[in-house]
């Protein structure tokens, strides 16, 4: 299966309140603009943010225009 062209950022359920700025919750990013994990990484992490990491959830969201994004959760 091909990866979708976008990722969307969501907070993990155990993320402390205020850790993820509100403007980032639900923000879509073009996958082509994101750094790629190295080939030897065993963790499918994409973004490090203030002591947290955004991790692929295996879930997807679809926008009204039909675009699909893979959901990445920010975890502490």
N, CA, C and O atoms as a Tripos MOL2 file, in Angstrom:
@<TRIPOS>MOLECULE
protein
  304   303    76     0     0
PROTEIN
NO_CHARGES

@<TRIPOS>ATOM
      1 N           0.8390   -1.1840    0.0000 N.3       1 UNK1
      2 CA          0.0000    0.0000    0.0000 C.3       1 UNK1
      3 C           0.8870    1.2510    0.0000 C.2       1 UNK1
      4 O           1.8700    1.3170    0.7380 O.2       1 UNK1
      5 N           0.5510    2.1980   -0.7930 N.am      2 UNK2
      6 CA          1.2940    3.4500   -0.8380 C.3       2 UNK2
      7 C           0.9150    4.3290    0.3500 C.2       2 UNK2
      8 O          -0.2050    4.2720    0.8580 O.2       2 UNK2
      9 N           1.8790    5.1400    0.7800 N.am      3 UNK3
     10 CA          1.5980    6.0910    1.8530 C.3       3 UNK3
     11 C           0.8080    7.2580    1.2760 C.2       3 UNK3
     12 O           1.0230    7.6450    0.1270 O.2       3 UNK3
     13 N          -0.1060    7.8220    2.0640 N.am      4 UNK4
     14 CA         -0.8130    9.0130    1.5850 C.3       4 UNK4
     15 C           0.1510   10.1930    1.4860 C.2       4 UNK4
     16 O           1.2260   10.1850    2.0860 O.2       4 UNK4
     17 N          -0.2460   11.1960    0.7280 N.am      5 UNK5
     18 CA          0.6090   12.3620    0.5060 C.3       5 UNK5
     19 C           0.7240   13.2710    1.7220 C.2       5 UNK5
     20 O           1.6020   14.1320    1.7660 O.2       5 UNK5
     21 N          -0.1460   13.0930    2.7040 N.am      6 UNK6
     22 CA         -0.1930   14.0000    3.8520 C.3       6 UNK6
     23 C          -0.1230   13.2360    5.1670 C.2       6 UNK6
     24 O          -0.4270   12.0450    5.2410 O.2       6 UNK6
     25 N           0.2910   13.9670    6.2070 N.am      7 UNK7
     26 CA          0.1460   13.4930    7.5830 C.3       7 UNK7
     27 C          -0.6600   14.5490    8.3260 C.2       7 UNK7
     28 O          -0.6680   15.7170    7.9380 O.2       7 UNK7
     29 N          -1.3390   14.1350    9.3980 N.am      8 UNK8
     30 CA         -2.0740   15.0540   10.2570 C.3       8 UNK8
     31 C          -1.6390   14.7890   11.6960 C.2       8 UNK8
     32 O          -1.4830   13.6390   12.1070 O.2       8 UNK8
     33 N          -1.4460   15.8600   12.4520 N.am      9 UNK9
     34 CA         -0.9590   15.7680   13.8230 C.3       9 UNK9
     35 C          -2.1430   15.7780   14.7910 C.2       9 UNK9
     36 O          -3.0480   16.6040   14.6750 O.2       9 UNK9
     37 N          -2.1210   14.8400   15.7530 N.am     10 UNK10
     38 CA         -3.1320   14.7540   16.8050 C.3      10 UNK10
     39 C          -2.4240   14.4780   18.1290 C.2      10 UNK10
     40 O          -1.3740   13.8360   18.1390 O.2      10 UNK10
     41 N          -2.9820   14.9550   19.2550 N.am     11 UNK11
     42 CA         -2.3880   14.6280   20.5520 C.3      11 UNK11
     43 C          -2.7740   13.2170   20.9800 C.2      11 UNK11
     44 O          -3.9020   12.7810   20.7510 O.2      11 UNK11
     45 N          -1.8420   12.5070   21.5990 N.am     12 UNK12
     46 CA         -2.1540   11.2050   22.1920 C.3      12 UNK12
     47 C          -3.0350   11.4260   23.4160 C.2      12 UNK12
     48 O          -2.9770   12.4930   24.0260 O.2      12 UNK12
     49 N          -3.8440   10.4460   23.7860 N.am     13 UNK13
     50 CA         -4.7340   10.6100   24.9400 C.3      13 UNK13
     51 C          -4.0130   10.9540   26.2430 C.2      13 UNK13
     52 O          -4.5760   11.6380   27.0980 O.2      13 UNK13
     53 N          -2.7630   10.4840   26.4040 N.am     14 UNK14
     54 CA         -2.0280   10.7420   27.6480 C.3      14 UNK14
     55 C          -1.1200   11.9690   27.5780 C.2      14 UNK14
     56 O          -0.3040   12.1850   28.4740 O.2      14 UNK14
     57 N          -1.2530   12.7680   26.5300 N.am     15 UNK15
     58 CA         -0.4260   13.9670   26.4010 C.3      15 UNK15
     59 C          -0.9080   15.0270   27.3980 C.2      15 UNK15
     60 O          -2.1040   15.3130   27.4570 O.2      15 UNK15
     61 N           0.0040   15.6120   28.1800 N.am     16 UNK16
     62 CA         -0.4140   16.6250   29.1560 C.3      16 UNK16
     63 C          -1.1010   17.8130   28.4780 C.2      16 UNK16
     64 O          -0.6920   18.2190   27.3900 O.2      16 UNK16
     65 N          -2.1370   18.3730   29.1030 N.am     17 UNK17
     66 CA         -2.8190   19.5390   28.5370 C.3      17 UNK17
     67 C          -1.8250   20.6730   28.2680 C.2      17 UNK17
     68 O          -0.9600   20.9600   29.0950 O.2      17 UNK17
     69 N          -1.9600   21.3040   27.1160 N.am     18 UNK18
     70 CA         -1.1030   22.4300   26.7640 C.3      18 UNK18
     71 C           0.2220   22.0510   26.1340 C.2      18 UNK18
     72 O           0.9510   22.9260   25.6670 O.2      18 UNK18
     73 N           0.5550   20.7530   26.1100 N.am     19 UNK19
     74 CA          1.8330   20.3330   25.5340 C.3      19 UNK19
     75 C           1.8720   20.6160   24.0340 C.2      19 UNK19
     76 O           2.8640   21.1310   23.5170 O.2      19 UNK19
     77 N           0.7960   20.2760   23.3460 N.am     20 UNK20
     78 CA          0.7020   20.5050   21.9050 C.3      20 UNK20
     79 C          -0.0790   21.7880   21.6710 C.2      20 UNK20
     80 O          -1.2420   21.8770   22.0660 O.2      20 UNK20
     81 N           0.5380   22.7910   21.0320 N.am     21 UNK21
     82 CA         -0.1990   24.0290   20.7690 C.3      21 UNK21
     83 C          -1.4740   23.7490   19.9660 C.2      21 UNK21
     84 O          -1.4730   22.9020   19.0730 O.2      21 UNK21
     85 N          -2.5410   24.4480   20.2810 N.am     22 UNK22
     86 CA         -3.8280   24.2320   19.6320 C.3      22 UNK22
     87 C          -3.7300   24.3240   18.1060 C.2      22 UNK22
     88 O          -4.4180   23.5920   17.3960 O.2      22 UNK22
     89 N          -2.8880   25.2100   17.6090 N.am     23 UNK23
     90 CA         -2.7600   25.3720   16.1470 C.3      23 UNK23
     91 C          -2.1950   24.1230   15.4710 C.2      23 UNK23
     92 O          -2.3780   23.9380   14.2680 O.2      23 UNK23
     93 N          -1.5080   23.2610   16.2350 N.am     24 UNK24
     94 CA         -0.9420   22.0330   15.6660 C.3      24 UNK24
     95 C          -1.9290   20.8750   15.6750 C.2      24 UNK24
     96 O          -1.7910   19.9500   14.8740 O.2      24 UNK24
     97 N          -2.9190   20.9010   16.5570 N.am     25 UNK25
     98 CA         -3.8880   19.8140   16.6410 C.3      25 UNK25
     99 C          -4.7490   19.8040   15.3780 C.2      25 UNK25
    100 O          -5.5520   20.7110   15.1560 O.2      25 UNK25
    101 N          -4.5750   18.7770   14.5610 N.am     26 UNK26
    102 CA         -5.3200   18.6680   13.3170 C.3      26 UNK26
    103 C          -4.6490   19.3120   12.1250 C.2      26 UNK26
    104 O          -5.2250   19.3660   11.0380 O.2      26 UNK26
    105 N          -3.4430   19.7970   12.3170 N.am     27 UNK27
    106 CA         -2.7280   20.4390   11.2020 C.3      27 UNK27
    107 C          -2.2320   19.3930   10.2110 C.2      27 UNK27
    108 O          -1.6480   18.3790   10.5930 O.2      27 UNK27
    109 N          -2.4740   19.6590    8.9500 N.am     28 UNK28
    110 CA         -2.0330   18.7710    7.8780 C.3      28 UNK28
    111 C          -0.6930   19.2410    7.3370 C.2      28 UNK28
    112 O          -0.4610   20.4380    7.1670 O.2      28 UNK28
    113 N           0.1950   18.2720    7.0660 N.am     29 UNK29
    114 CA          1.5020   18.5440    6.4790 C.3      29 UNK29
    115 C           1.6670   17.6920    5.2280 C.2      29 UNK29
    116 O           1.2130   16.5490    5.1800 O.2      29 UNK29
    117 N           2.3100   18.2470    4.2310 N.am     30 UNK30
    118 CA          2.6640   17.4860    3.0390 C.3      30 UNK30
    119 C           3.8250   16.5680    3.4090 C.2      30 UNK30
    120 O           4.8620   17.0380    3.8760 O.2      30 UNK30
    121 N           3.6620   15.2950    3.2090 N.am     31 UNK31
    122 CA          4.6930   14.3230    3.5870 C.3      31 UNK31
    123 C           6.0210   14.6100    2.8800 C.2      31 UNK31
    124 O           7.0840   14.3770    3.4560 O.2      31 UNK31
    125 N           5.9780   15.1050    1.6590 N.am     32 UNK32
    126 CA          7.2010   15.3880    0.9070 C.3      32 UNK32
    127 C           8.0450   16.4750    1.5650 C.2      32 UNK32
    128 O           9.2510   16.5460    1.3330 O.2      32 UNK32
    129 N           7.4220   17.3220    2.3850 N.am     33 UNK33
    130 CA          8.1450   18.4060    3.0590 C.3      33 UNK33
    131 C           8.7220   17.9870    4.4130 C.2      33 UNK33
    132 O           9.4340   18.7670    5.0460 O.2      33 UNK33
    133 N           8.4270   16.7740    4.8610 N.am     34 UNK34
    134 CA          8.8480   16.3210    6.1860 C.3      34 UNK34
    135 C          10.1550   15.5430    6.0980 C.2      34 UNK34
    136 O          10.4210   14.8820    5.0940 O.2      34 UNK34
    137 N          10.9800   15.6210    7.1580 N.am     35 UNK35
    138 CA         12.2070   14.8110    7.1660 C.3      35 UNK35
    139 C          11.8380   13.3270    7.2250 C.2      35 UNK35
    140 O          10.8670   12.9480    7.8790 O.2      35 UNK35
    141 N          12.6010   12.5150    6.5540 N.am     36 UNK36
    142 CA         12.3490   11.0800    6.5390 C.3      36 UNK36
    143 C          13.1870   10.3970    7.6140 C.2      36 UNK36
    144 O          14.3460   10.7600    7.8150 O.2      36 UNK36
    145 N          12.6070    9.3990    8.3180 N.am     37 UNK37
    146 CA         13.4090    8.6600    9.3090 C.3      37 UNK37
    147 C          14.5030    7.8710    8.5990 C.2      37 UNK37
    148 O          14.3480    7.4880    7.4400 O.2      37 UNK37
    149 N          15.6150    7.6310    9.3010 N.am     38 UNK38
    150 CA         16.6860    6.8840    8.6600 C.3      38 UNK38
    151 C          16.2690    5.4230    8.4810 C.2      38 UNK38
    152 O          15.3660    4.9340    9.1590 O.2      38 UNK38
    153 N          16.9330    4.7500    7.5700 N.am     39 UNK39
    154 CA         16.5630    3.3850    7.1860 C.3      39 UNK39
    155 C          16.7230    2.3840    8.3240 C.2      39 UNK39
    156 O          16.0840    1.3320    8.3150 O.2      39 UNK39
    157 N          17.5730    2.7000    9.3110 N.am     40 UNK40
    158 CA         17.8240    1.7650   10.4040 C.3      40 UNK40
    159 C          16.9100    1.9970   11.6020 C.2      40 UNK40
    160 O          16.9850    1.2520   12.5780 O.2      40 UNK40
    161 N          16.0620    2.9980   11.5520 N.am     41 UNK41
    162 CA         15.1850    3.2980   12.6690 C.3      41 UNK41
    163 C          14.1130    2.2240   12.7970 C.2      41 UNK41
    164 O          13.4720    1.8570   11.8120 O.2      41 UNK41
    165 N          13.9210    1.7250   14.0090 N.am     42 UNK42
    166 CA         12.8870    0.7200   14.2220 C.3      42 UNK42
    167 C          11.5730    1.3720   14.6410 C.2      42 UNK42
    168 O          10.5450    0.6970   14.7140 O.2      42 UNK42
    169 N          11.5940    2.6610   14.9150 N.am     43 UNK43
    170 CA         10.4020    3.3710   15.3480 C.3      43 UNK43
    171 C           9.9320    4.2760   14.2230 C.2      43 UNK43
    172 O          10.7230    5.0000   13.6190 O.2      43 UNK43
    173 N           8.6480    4.2270   13.9530 N.am     44 UNK44
    174 CA          8.1020    5.0230   12.8590 C.3      44 UNK44
    175 C           7.7770    6.4240   13.3660 C.2      44 UNK44
    176 O           6.6360    6.8790   13.2810 O.2      44 UNK44
    177 N           8.7960    7.0980   13.8930 N.am     45 UNK45
    178 CA          8.6330    8.4490   14.4180 C.3      45 UNK45
    179 C           8.9770    9.4390   13.3300 C.2      45 UNK45
    180 O           9.8620    9.1900   12.5110 O.2      45 UNK45
    181 N           8.2850   10.5550   13.3170 N.am     46 UNK46
    182 CA          8.5200   11.5290   12.2650 C.3      46 UNK46
    183 C           8.9850   12.8650   12.8130 C.2      46 UNK46
    184 O           9.8910   13.4810   12.2510 O.2      46 UNK46
    185 N           8.3810   13.3200   13.8970 N.am     47 UNK47
    186 CA          8.6620   14.6620   14.3880 C.3      47 UNK47
    187 C           9.0090   14.5940   15.8710 C.2      47 UNK47
    188 O           8.3380   13.9070   16.6410 O.2      47 UNK47
    189 N          10.0390   15.2960   16.2600 N.am     48 UNK48
    190 CA         10.3240   15.4750   17.6880 C.3      48 UNK48
    191 C           9.9030   16.8820   18.0380 C.2      48 UNK48
    192 O          10.2350   17.8330   17.3310 O.2      48 UNK48
    193 N           9.1670   17.0150   19.1370 N.am     49 UNK49
    194 CA          8.6060   18.3110   19.4750 C.3      49 UNK49
    195 C           8.6450   18.5090   20.9820 C.2      49 UNK49
    196 O           7.9040   17.8490   21.7110 O.2      49 UNK49
    197 N           9.4940   19.4060   21.4560 N.am     50 UNK50
    198 CA          9.5340   19.7870   22.8690 C.3      50 UNK50
    199 C           9.5590   18.6290   23.8440 C.2      50 UNK50
    200 O           8.8620   18.6670   24.8580 O.2      50 UNK50
    201 N          10.3350   17.6090   23.5660 N.am     51 UNK51
    202 CA         10.4120   16.4570   24.4540 C.3      51 UNK51
    203 C           9.4430   15.3510   24.0790 C.2      51 UNK51
    204 O           9.4770   14.2750   24.6770 O.2      51 UNK51
    205 N           8.5890   15.5910   23.1110 N.am     52 UNK52
    206 CA          7.6540   14.5690   22.6480 C.3      52 UNK52
    207 C           8.0570   14.0810   21.2700 C.2      52 UNK52
    208 O           9.0180   14.5680   20.6740 O.2      52 UNK52
    209 N           7.3150   13.1240   20.7840 N.am     53 UNK53
    210 CA          7.5700   12.5790   19.4510 C.3      53 UNK53
    211 C           6.2280   12.2680   18.8060 C.2      53 UNK53
    212 O           5.3040   11.8100   19.4780 O.2      53 UNK53
    213 N           6.1200   12.5140   17.5140 N.am     54 UNK54
    214 CA          4.9070   12.1760   16.7660 C.3      54 UNK54
    215 C           5.1160   10.8140   16.1240 C.2      54 UNK54
    216 O           6.0900   10.5950   15.4040 O.2      54 UNK54
    217 N           4.1870    9.9000   16.3940 N.am     55 UNK55
    218 CA          4.3250    8.5130   15.9690 C.3      55 UNK55
    219 C           3.1260    8.1090   15.1220 C.2      55 UNK55
    220 O           1.9870    8.4620   15.4290 O.2      55 UNK55
    221 N           3.3900    7.3770   14.0700 N.am     56 UNK56
    222 CA          2.3310    6.8830   13.2000 C.3      56 UNK56
    223 C           1.3800    5.9880   13.9860 C.2      56 UNK56
    224 O           1.8120    5.1410   14.7680 O.2      56 UNK56
    225 N           0.0790    6.1860   13.7700 N.am     57 UNK57
    226 CA         -0.9380    5.3950   14.4780 C.3      57 UNK57
    227 C          -1.5240    4.2850   13.6150 C.2      57 UNK57
    228 O          -2.1750    3.3740   14.1260 O.2      57 UNK57
    229 N          -1.2930    4.3600   12.3050 N.am     58 UNK58
    230 CA         -1.9280    3.4030   11.4070 C.3      58 UNK58
    231 C          -3.3630    3.7850   11.0560 C.2      58 UNK58
    232 O          -4.0550    3.0540   10.3480 O.2      58 UNK58
    233 N          -3.8060    4.9510   11.5650 N.am     59 UNK59
    234 CA         -5.1450    5.4690   11.2460 C.3      59 UNK59
    235 C          -5.0150    6.5360   10.1660 C.2      59 UNK59
    236 O          -3.9300    7.0590    9.9090 O.2      59 UNK59
    237 N          -6.1420    6.8440    9.5450 N.am     60 UNK60
    238 CA         -6.1690    7.8210    8.4590 C.3      60 UNK60
    239 C          -7.3580    8.7520    8.6060 C.2      60 UNK60
    240 O          -8.3870    8.3720    9.1660 O.2      60 UNK60
    241 N          -7.2170    9.9730    8.1040 N.am     61 UNK61
    242 CA         -8.3080   10.9430    8.0470 C.3      61 UNK61
    243 C          -8.4870   11.3690    6.5950 C.2      61 UNK61
    244 O          -7.5340   11.3960    5.8160 O.2      61 UNK61
    245 N          -9.7230   11.6990    6.2520 N.am     62 UNK62
    246 CA        -10.0400   12.1440    4.9000 C.3      62 UNK62
    247 C         -10.6750   13.5260    4.9810 C.2      62 UNK62
    248 O         -11.6230   13.7360    5.7380 O.2      62 UNK62
    249 N         -10.1480   14.4740    4.1950 N.am     63 UNK63
    250 CA        -10.7200   15.8140    4.1260 C.3      63 UNK63
    251 C         -11.9140   15.8170    3.1850 C.2      63 UNK63
    252 O         -12.1520   14.8650    2.4420 O.2      63 UNK63
    253 N         -12.6670   16.9310    3.2410 N.am     64 UNK64
    254 CA        -13.8270   17.0830    2.3610 C.3      64 UNK64
    255 C         -13.4440   17.0260    0.8880 C.2      64 UNK64
    256 O         -14.2520   16.6130    0.0560 O.2      64 UNK64
    257 N         -12.2110   17.4380    0.5520 N.am     65 UNK65
    258 CA        -11.7790   17.4180   -0.8490 C.3      65 UNK65
    259 C         -11.2800   16.0420   -1.2930 C.2      65 UNK65
    260 O         -10.8450   15.8720   -2.4330 O.2      65 UNK65
    261 N         -11.3440   15.0620   -0.3860 N.am     66 UNK66
    262 CA        -10.9440   13.6940   -0.7080 C.3      66 UNK66
    263 C          -9.4960   13.3660   -0.4000 C.2      66 UNK66
    264 O          -9.0920   12.2110   -0.5370 O.2      66 UNK66
    265 N          -8.6960   14.3500    0.0140 N.am     67 UNK67
    266 CA         -7.2950   14.0940    0.3630 C.3      67 UNK67
    267 C          -7.2370   13.2170    1.6120 C.2      67 UNK67
    268 O          -8.0780   13.3360    2.5040 O.2      67 UNK67
    269 N          -6.2420   12.3380    1.6670 N.am     68 UNK68
    270 CA         -6.0740   11.4060    2.7740 C.3      68 UNK68
    271 C          -4.7760   11.7200    3.5040 C.2      68 UNK68
    272 O          -3.7540   12.0070    2.8810 O.2      68 UNK68
    273 N          -4.8290   11.6620    4.8430 N.am     69 UNK69
    274 CA         -3.6340   11.8770    5.6640 C.3      69 UNK69
    275 C          -3.4980   10.7390    6.6690 C.2      69 UNK69
    276 O          -4.4890   10.2530    7.2140 O.2      69 UNK69
    277 N          -2.2650   10.3250    6.9020 N.am     70 UNK70
    278 CA         -1.9810    9.3640    7.9590 C.3      70 UNK70
    279 C          -1.9050   10.1320    9.2830 C.2      70 UNK70
    280 O          -1.2700   11.1850    9.3570 O.2      70 UNK70
    281 N          -2.5460    9.6100   10.3150 N.am     71 UNK71
    282 CA         -2.5750   10.2750   11.6190 C.3      71 UNK71
    283 C          -1.2950    9.9450   12.3940 C.2      71 UNK71
    284 O          -0.9250    8.7820   12.5580 O.2      71 UNK71
    285 N          -0.6270   11.0140   12.8680 N.am     72 UNK72
    286 CA          0.5270   10.8880   13.7560 C.3      72 UNK72
    287 C           0.1550   11.5130   15.0780 C.2      72 UNK72
    288 O          -0.3040   12.6550   15.1270 O.2      72 UNK72
    289 N           0.3540   10.7560   16.1710 N.am     73 UNK73
    290 CA          0.0430   11.2590   17.5070 C.3      73 UNK73
    291 C           1.3010   11.7630   18.1950 C.2      73 UNK73
    292 O           2.3470   11.1150   18.1550 O.2      73 UNK73
    293 N           1.1880   12.9210   18.8240 N.am     74 UNK74
    294 CA          2.2840   13.4390   19.6380 C.3      74 UNK74
    295 C           2.1750   12.7890   21.0100 C.2      74 UNK74
    296 O           1.1420   12.8690   21.6750 O.2      74 UNK74
    297 N           3.2520   12.1500   21.4160 N.am     75 UNK75
    298 CA          3.3100   11.4410   22.7010 C.3      75 UNK75
    299 C           4.4370   12.0080   23.5400 C.2      75 UNK75
    300 O           5.4430   12.4760   23.0060 O.2      75 UNK75
    301 N           4.2700   11.9680   24.8620 N.am     76 UNK76
    302 CA          5.3380   12.4900   25.7400 C.3      76 UNK76
    303 C           6.5840   11.6020   25.7250 C.2      76 UNK76
    304 O           7.5640   11.9030   26.4070 O.2      76 UNK76
@<TRIPOS>BOND
     1     1     2 1
     2     2     3 1
     3     3     4 2
     4     3     5 am
     5     5     6 1
     6     6     7 1
     7     7     8 2
     8     7     9 am
     9     9    10 1
    10    10    11 1
    11    11    12 2
    12    11    13 am
    13    13    14 1
    14    14    15 1
    15    15    16 2
    16    15    17 am
    17    17    18 1
    18    18    19 1
    19    19    20 2
    20    19    21 am
    21    21    22 1
    22    22    23 1
    23    23    24 2
    24    23    25 am
    25    25    26 1
    26    26    27 1
    27    27    28 2
    28    27    29 am
    29    29    30 1
    30    30    31 1
    31    31    32 2
    32    31    33 am
    33    33    34 1
    34    34    35 1
    35    35    36 2
    36    35    37 am
    37    37    38 1
    38    38    39 1
    39    39    40 2
    40    39    41 am
    41    41    42 1
    42    42    43 1
    43    43    44 2
    44    43    45 am
    45    45    46 1
    46    46    47 1
    47    47    48 2
    48    47    49 am
    49    49    50 1
    50    50    51 1
    51    51    52 2
    52    51    53 am
    53    53    54 1
    54    54    55 1
    55    55    56 2
    56    55    57 am
    57    57    58 1
    58    58    59 1
    59    59    60 2
    60    59    61 am
    61    61    62 1
    62    62    63 1
    63    63    64 2
    64    63    65 am
    65    65    66 1
    66    66    67 1
    67    67    68 2
    68    67    69 am
    69    69    70 1
    70    70    71 1
    71    71    72 2
    72    71    73 am
    73    73    74 1
    74    74    75 1
    75    75    76 2
    76    75    77 am
    77    77    78 1
    78    78    79 1
    79    79    80 2
    80    79    81 am
    81    81    82 1
    82    82    83 1
    83    83    84 2
    84    83    85 am
    85    85    86 1
    86    86    87 1
    87    87    88 2
    88    87    89 am
    89    89    90 1
    90    90    91 1
    91    91    92 2
    92    91    93 am
    93    93    94 1
    94    94    95 1
    95    95    96 2
    96    95    97 am
    97    97    98 1
    98    98    99 1
    99    99   100 2
   100    99   101 am
   101   101   102 1
   102   102   103 1
   103   103   104 2
   104   103   105 am
   105   105   106 1
   106   106   107 1
   107   107   108 2
   108   107   109 am
   109   109   110 1
   110   110   111 1
   111   111   112 2
   112   111   113 am
   113   113   114 1
   114   114   115 1
   115   115   116 2
   116   115   117 am
   117   117   118 1
   118   118   119 1
   119   119   120 2
   120   119   121 am
   121   121   122 1
   122   122   123 1
   123   123   124 2
   124   123   125 am
   125   125   126 1
   126   126   127 1
   127   127   128 2
   128   127   129 am
   129   129   130 1
   130   130   131 1
   131   131   132 2
   132   131   133 am
   133   133   134 1
   134   134   135 1
   135   135   136 2
   136   135   137 am
   137   137   138 1
   138   138   139 1
   139   139   140 2
   140   139   141 am
   141   141   142 1
   142   142   143 1
   143   143   144 2
   144   143   145 am
   145   145   146 1
   146   146   147 1
   147   147   148 2
   148   147   149 am
   149   149   150 1
   150   150   151 1
   151   151   152 2
   152   151   153 am
   153   153   154 1
   154   154   155 1
   155   155   156 2
   156   155   157 am
   157   157   158 1
   158   158   159 1
   159   159   160 2
   160   159   161 am
   161   161   162 1
   162   162   163 1
   163   163   164 2
   164   163   165 am
   165   165   166 1
   166   166   167 1
   167   167   168 2
   168   167   169 am
   169   169   170 1
   170   170   171 1
   171   171   172 2
   172   171   173 am
   173   173   174 1
   174   174   175 1
   175   175   176 2
   176   175   177 am
   177   177   178 1
   178   178   179 1
   179   179   180 2
   180   179   181 am
   181   181   182 1
   182   182   183 1
   183   183   184 2
   184   183   185 am
   185   185   186 1
   186   186   187 1
   187   187   188 2
   188   187   189 am
   189   189   190 1
   190   190   191 1
   191   191   192 2
   192   191   193 am
   193   193   194 1
   194   194   195 1
   195   195   196 2
   196   195   197 am
   197   197   198 1
   198   198   199 1
   199   199   200 2
   200   199   201 am
   201   201   202 1
   202   202   203 1
   203   203   204 2
   204   203   205 am
   205   205   206 1
   206   206   207 1
   207   207   208 2
   208   207   209 am
   209   209   210 1
   210   210   211 1
   211   211   212 2
   212   211   213 am
   213   213   214 1
   214   214   215 1
   215   215   216 2
   216   215   217 am
   217   217   218 1
   218   218   219 1
   219   219   220 2
   220   219   221 am
   221   221   222 1
   222   222   223 1
   223   223   224 2
   224   223   225 am
   225   225   226 1
   226   226   227 1
   227   227   228 2
   228   227   229 am
   229   229   230 1
   230   230   231 1
   231   231   232 2
   232   231   233 am
   233   233   234 1
   234   234   235 1
   235   235   236 2
   236   235   237 am
   237   237   238 1
   238   238   239 1
   239   239   240 2
   240   239   241 am
   241   241   242 1
   242   242   243 1
   243   243   244 2
   244   243   245 am
   245   245   246 1
   246   246   247 1
   247   247   248 2
   248   247   249 am
   249   249   250 1
   250   250   251 1
   251   251   252 2
   252   251   253 am
   253   253   254 1
   254   254   255 1
   255   255   256 2
   256   255   257 am
   257   257   258 1
   258   258   259 1
   259   259   260 2
   260   259   261 am
   261   261   262 1
   262   262   263 1
   263   263   264 2
   264   263   265 am
   265   265   266 1
   266   266   267 1
   267   267   268 2
   268   267   269 am
   269   269   270 1
   270   270   271 1
   271   271   272 2
   272   271   273 am
   273   273   274 1
   274   274   275 1
   275   275   276 2
   276   275   277 am
   277   277   278 1
   278   278   279 1
   279   279   280 2
   280   279   281 am
   281   281   282 1
   282   282   283 1
   283   283   284 2
   284   283   285 am
   285   285   286 1
   286   286   287 1
   287   287   288 2
   288   287   289 am
   289   289   290 1
   290   290   291 1
   291   291   292 2
   292   291   293 am
   293   293   294 1
   294   294   295 1
   295   295   296 2
   296   295   297 am
   297   297   298 1
   298   298   299 1
   299   299   300 2
   300   299   301 am
   301   301   302 1
   302   302   303 1
   303   303   304 2
@<TRIPOS>SUBSTRUCTURE
     1 UNK1         2 RESIDUE 1 A UNK
     2 UNK2         6 RESIDUE 1 A UNK
     3 UNK3        10 RESIDUE 1 A UNK
     4 UNK4        14 RESIDUE 1 A UNK
     5 UNK5        18 RESIDUE 1 A UNK
     6 UNK6        22 RESIDUE 1 A UNK
     7 UNK7        26 RESIDUE 1 A UNK
     8 UNK8        30 RESIDUE 1 A UNK
     9 UNK9        34 RESIDUE 1 A UNK
    10 UNK10       38 RESIDUE 1 A UNK
    11 UNK11       42 RESIDUE 1 A UNK
    12 UNK12       46 RESIDUE 1 A UNK
    13 UNK13       50 RESIDUE 1 A UNK
    14 UNK14       54 RESIDUE 1 A UNK
    15 UNK15       58 RESIDUE 1 A UNK
    16 UNK16       62 RESIDUE 1 A UNK
    17 UNK17       66 RESIDUE 1 A UNK
    18 UNK18       70 RESIDUE 1 A UNK
    19 UNK19       74 RESIDUE 1 A UNK
    20 UNK20       78 RESIDUE 1 A UNK
    21 UNK21       82 RESIDUE 1 A UNK
    22 UNK22       86 RESIDUE 1 A UNK
    23 UNK23       90 RESIDUE 1 A UNK
    24 UNK24       94 RESIDUE 1 A UNK
    25 UNK25       98 RESIDUE 1 A UNK
    26 UNK26      102 RESIDUE 1 A UNK
    27 UNK27      106 RESIDUE 1 A UNK
    28 UNK28      110 RESIDUE 1 A UNK
    29 UNK29      114 RESIDUE 1 A UNK
    30 UNK30      118 RESIDUE 1 A UNK
    31 UNK31      122 RESIDUE 1 A UNK
    32 UNK32      126 RESIDUE 1 A UNK
    33 UNK33      130 RESIDUE 1 A UNK
    34 UNK34      134 RESIDUE 1 A UNK
    35 UNK35      138 RESIDUE 1 A UNK
    36 UNK36      142 RESIDUE 1 A UNK
    37 UNK37      146 RESIDUE 1 A UNK
    38 UNK38      150 RESIDUE 1 A UNK
    39 UNK39      154 RESIDUE 1 A UNK
    40 UNK40      158 RESIDUE 1 A UNK
    41 UNK41      162 RESIDUE 1 A UNK
    42 UNK42      166 RESIDUE 1 A UNK
    43 UNK43      170 RESIDUE 1 A UNK
    44 UNK44      174 RESIDUE 1 A UNK
    45 UNK45      178 RESIDUE 1 A UNK
    46 UNK46      182 RESIDUE 1 A UNK
    47 UNK47      186 RESIDUE 1 A UNK
    48 UNK48      190 RESIDUE 1 A UNK
    49 UNK49      194 RESIDUE 1 A UNK
    50 UNK50      198 RESIDUE 1 A UNK
    51 UNK51      202 RESIDUE 1 A UNK
    52 UNK52      206 RESIDUE 1 A UNK
    53 UNK53      210 RESIDUE 1 A UNK
    54 UNK54      214 RESIDUE 1 A UNK
    55 UNK55      218 RESIDUE 1 A UNK
    56 UNK56      222 RESIDUE 1 A UNK
    57 UNK57      226 RESIDUE 1 A UNK
    58 UNK58      230 RESIDUE 1 A UNK
    59 UNK59      234 RESIDUE 1 A UNK
    60 UNK60      238 RESIDUE 1 A UNK
    61 UNK61      242 RESIDUE 1 A UNK
    62 UNK62      246 RESIDUE 1 A UNK
    63 UNK63      250 RESIDUE 1 A UNK
    64 UNK64      254 RESIDUE 1 A UNK
    65 UNK65      258 RESIDUE 1 A UNK
    66 UNK66      262 RESIDUE 1 A UNK
    67 UNK67      266 RESIDUE 1 A UNK
    68 UNK68      270 RESIDUE 1 A UNK
    69 UNK69      274 RESIDUE 1 A UNK
    70 UNK70      278 RESIDUE 1 A UNK
    71 UNK71      282 RESIDUE 1 A UNK
    72 UNK72      286 RESIDUE 1 A UNK
    73 UNK73      290 RESIDUE 1 A UNK
    74 UNK74      294 RESIDUE 1 A UNK
    75 UNK75      298 RESIDUE 1 A UNK
    76 UNK76      302 RESIDUE 1 A UNK
